[in-house]
Amino acid sequence: MHPENRGNPEIVHLAKIQLYSRNNPSPSVRTDHPNMNLISIIIGICCAILMCFGLIIFLGWINWFVLAGCVFGVIFGALSDKKSGLTINAAVMAVGFLRLLLGGGVM
């Protein structure tokens, strides 16, 4: 703090707030959610296994459930700093959508 501002109570108060906020970040600012990435990966793997059954002829309707599950996986993956869960769910969603498109499930 500059020596001529030491007596000003408003400047001292602002300096204390700045020092406090630098040492104690707000919980709403924190974006690291490692469990969200794990949840997203688990959802993506479950949807990928389910999608394998959806690739079989006459079972293409299963891909509608796969797409719905992948939406939740993408949401959880977007809340995490790591993007591996988001990538898995996006890939599964793309293959499931392509299967629905080719099978006539999406017009």
N, C-alpha and C positions, 0 to 999 in steps of 0.2 A: 504494500500500500504506500502511496506517495505520502511523504511527511506532512504536507500542508492539508491533507484530507483526513488526518487522524482525529481531529476534533469534531468533524461533521458526523452526527449520529446516523444520518441516512446512508452515507457512504459506508460506514462501519457495518450497518445492518445488511446492506447489499453484499459486502465482502464476506460476511458470515454465511449468507445464503449460498453464495457461489462456492465457498469452501465446502459447505455441507453437501451440496448437490454433486460436487465433483467426487467426494469420498463415498457417498451413498446414492448410487443410481436408483432411479425409480423402478419399481417392479414392472410397470407398464412399458418401459422402454426396452426391457430385456427380451431378446428374441431367440435365445438359445433354448430349444426344447428338444433334448435328445430322445425323450420317450415318444415324441410325436413321429420322429423318423422311424423308430422301431415299429410303432403301430402301423405306419404307412407301409413298411416293408412286409409285415405280416399280412396285411390286407391284400397287397399286391401278389404275394405268393399264393394265397388262398384263391384269389381271382384267376391267377394263371392256371392253377390246377383245375378249377372249375371250367375255365375256357377250353382246356384240352378235351373235356367231354362235349363242349359246345361245338367243337370242330367236326364231330361225327355227324354224318348225315341224319336228318330228322330230329336232331337235338340242338339246332341252331337257336331256338328260343331261349336256351340257357344264357346266351350272350347278353340278353337284356338284363339279367341279374348281374352278370359280370360288369357291364357298363355302370350299373347303379353302384356296385361295390367299389369300382375304380374311382368314381366321383368322390366318395368318402376318403379313399386312399390319397387322391390328389389334394384334397383339402388338408388332411393331416400332414402330407409331405410339404405343402406350401408353408405350414406353420413352423417347420424346422429349418435350421441353418444348412444342414446337409440335404442334398437333393437326390440321394440315391432312391429313396422311397417314391418320390415324385416321378423319377425317371422310369422306375419299374411299372408304376400304375399307368403312366402315359403310354408306355409300349404295349401293355396288355389291353388298354382301352383302344389303341389304334388297331391292333389285330382283331379284337372283338368287333369293332365297328366295320372293318373290312369284310369280315365273315358275314355280318348281317347285311352289308351292302351287296355282296355277291350272291347271298342266298335269297334275296328278295325281302328281307325283314325290314329294310329301310327303303322307302320309295322316294 
